[in-house]
Amino acid sequence: MKHTKLVALCESALLLALAVVLSYIKFFELPFDGSITLFSMLPICLIAIKYGWKWGLGTAFCFSWFQILQGGVFGWGLTPVMLIGSLLLDYILAYTVLGFAGIFRKKGYFGMLGGIAMVCVLRFLVHFLAGIILWANFEQFVAFGQEWVNRPVLYSICYNGVYMLPETILTVAVAAILLKIPQIKRLITAPVAPVWATVTKDAVKDAIHEVEEEKKAQEDQK
């Protein structure tokens, strides 16, 4: 069991690091955070698919804090209430939901793709709610012109959809390709075996035989 957890921890750390690196590769970025990255959500989703939602949520939660450090929310001059609200909704909750990507993993290929698409939609919905709740009356956060002021629902849909729709399409498309590769599929779907499970019957017999031979040799010497 300890071996299993250690392997899961190491793989989670490696894929988390990969997700952070990919999040720095941006094709497009909006002025008040939100960007199209090189499928940076996918490594987190893969951890959730392989190890389940508990490991997925833990890894995604850590990923959310890296996004906080990358974002510019601390430089916007927000009130303490607004700042806390933005951190909770736009970052911690929005990225932690990625940990549910493995919820349909037992349903095979399309279940895994469906889980990835679902968490991308969930992330969009969290950003959308944050746009309505937090930024509805902040005219300085208008990115598309003054005609969008006092239209928080439409504004939030458009603002967050501009980057989340391409990000979702890119993430699901790359996942669809990767999960078709036999080596990747085995790596993602194969359970982690504890050390004792890797010991075959032949290996046990050989070990017993060696012990018996050594014992017999000692008796002959006497």
TORDRENBA-860240 format. One record per residue (C-alpha): y negated, z negated, x negated. Coordinates in steps of 0.5 Angstrom, whole numbers, padded with zeros to 4 digits, always signed. Layout:
YZX;...
//
This chain:
+0000+0000+0000;-0005-0002-0006;-0003+0005-0009;-0005+0009-0002;-0011+0005-0002;-0013+0007-0009;-0012+0014-0008;-0016+0014-0002;-0022+0011-0005;-0022+0015-0011;-0021+0022-0007;-0027+0019-0002;-0031+0017-0008;-0030+0024-0011;-0031+0028-0004;-0037+0024-0003;-0040+0026-0010;-0039+0033-0008;-0042+0032-0001;-0049+0029-0005;-0049+0035-0010;-0048+0040-0005;-0054+0037+0000;-0059+0038-0006;-0057+0046-0006;-0062+0048+0000;-0063+0055+0003;-0068+0052+0008;-0072+0046+0009;-0077+0044+0014;-0083+0040+0013;-0081+0033+0016;-0074+0033+0014;-0068+0037+0016;-0065+0043+0012;-0059+0048+0011;-0055+0046+0005;-0049+0049+0002;-0044+0046+0007;-0045+0039+0005;-0042+0036+0011;-0035+0039+0010;-0033+0034+0004;-0034+0028+0009;-0031+0032+0014;-0025+0033+0010;-0024+0026+0008;-0024+0024+0016;-0019+0029+0017;-0014+0027+0011;-0015+0019+0012;-0017+0018+0019;-0024+0016+0022;-0024+0009+0019;-0024+0012+0012;-0029+0018+0015;-0034+0013+0018;-0034+0009+0011;-0035+0015+0007;-0040+0018+0012;-0044+0011+0012;-0045+0012+0005;-0047+0019+0005;-0052+0017+0010;-0056+0012+0005;-0056+0018+0000;-0059+0022+0005;-0064+0017+0006;-0066+0017-0002;-0067+0024-0001;-0071+0024+0005;-0079+0023+0005;-0079+0018+0011;-0082+0013+0006;-0088+0017+0005;-0090+0019+0012;-0094+0012+0013;-0090+0010+0019;-0090+0003+0022;-0085-0002+0021;-0082+0000+0028;-0082+0007+0027;-0079+0007+0020;-0073+0003+0022;-0072+0007+0028;-0072+0013+0024;-0067+0010+0019;-0063+0008+0024;-0063+0015+0028;-0064+0020+0024;-0060+0018+0018;-0055+0012+0019;-0053+0014+0025;-0054+0022+0025;-0049+0022+0018;-0044+0017+0020;-0042+0020+0026;-0039+0025+0021;-0033+0020+0020;-0030+0022+0027;-0029+0029+0024;-0021+0027+0024;-0020+0025+0031;-0016+0031+0033;-0013+0032+0026;-0006+0031+0029;-0007+0038+0034;-0007+0042+0027;-0011+0047+0025;-0016+0048+0031;-0016+0041+0032;-0019+0040+0025;-0024+0045+0026;-0025+0043+0033;-0027+0036+0030;-0031+0039+0025;-0035+0042+0030;-0036+0036+0035;-0039+0032+0029;-0044+0037+0028;-0046+0037+0035;-0046+0030+0035;-0051+0030+0029;-0055+0035+0033;-0055+0030+0039;-0057+0024+0035;-0063+0028+0032;-0065+0031+0038;-0065+0024+0041;-0069+0021+0035;-0074+0027+0036;-0075+0025+0044;-0076+0017+0042;-0079+0017+0036;-0083+0023+0035;-0086+0025+0042;-0093+0023+0041;-0094+0024+0034;-0098+0030+0034;-0098+0030+0026;-0091+0032+0026;-0091+0038+0030;-0089+0044+0026;-0089+0050+0030;-0097+0049+0033;-0101+0045+0038;-0098+0049+0044;-0091+0044+0043;-0095+0038+0043;-0093+0034+0049;-0087+0038+0050;-0082+0033+0046;-0075+0036+0049;-0077+0043+0048;-0080+0041+0041;-0074+0037+0039;-0069+0042+0041;-0072+0048+0037;-0074+0043+0031;-0067+0041+0030;-0063+0047+0032;-0067+0051+0027;-0063+0048+0022;-0057+0045+0025;-0054+0051+0028;-0054+0055+0022;-0051+0049+0018;-0046+0048+0024;-0044+0055+0023;-0043+0055+0016;-0039+0049+0016;-0034+0051+0021;-0034+0058+0018;-0032+0055+0011;-0027+0050+0014;-0024+0055+0017;-0023+0059+0011;-0021+0053+0007;-0016+0050+0012;-0012+0057+0012;-0011+0056+0004;-0004+0053+0004;-0006+0049-0003;-0012+0046+0001;-0008+0045+0007;-0003+0041+0004;-0008+0037+0000;-0011+0035+0006;-0006+0034+0011;+0000+0031+0006;+0000+0023+0007;-0001+0019+0001;+0006+0016-0001;+0006+0010-0005;+0009+0009-0012;+0016+0007-0009;+0017+0013-0005;+0016+0018-0010;+0022+0015-0014;+0028+0019-0012;+0036+0017-0011;+0037+0020-0017;+0032+0017-0021;+0035+0010-0019;+0042+0012-0021;+0040+0014-0028;+0036+0008-0029;+0042+0004-0026;+0047+0008-0031;+0042+0007-0037;+0042-0001-0036;+0050-0001-0035;+0050+0003-0042;+0045-0002-0045;+0049-0008-0043;+0056-0005-0045;+0053-0003-0052;+0051-0010-0053;+0058-0013-0051;+0061-0008-0056;+0057-0011-0061;+0059-0018-0060;
//
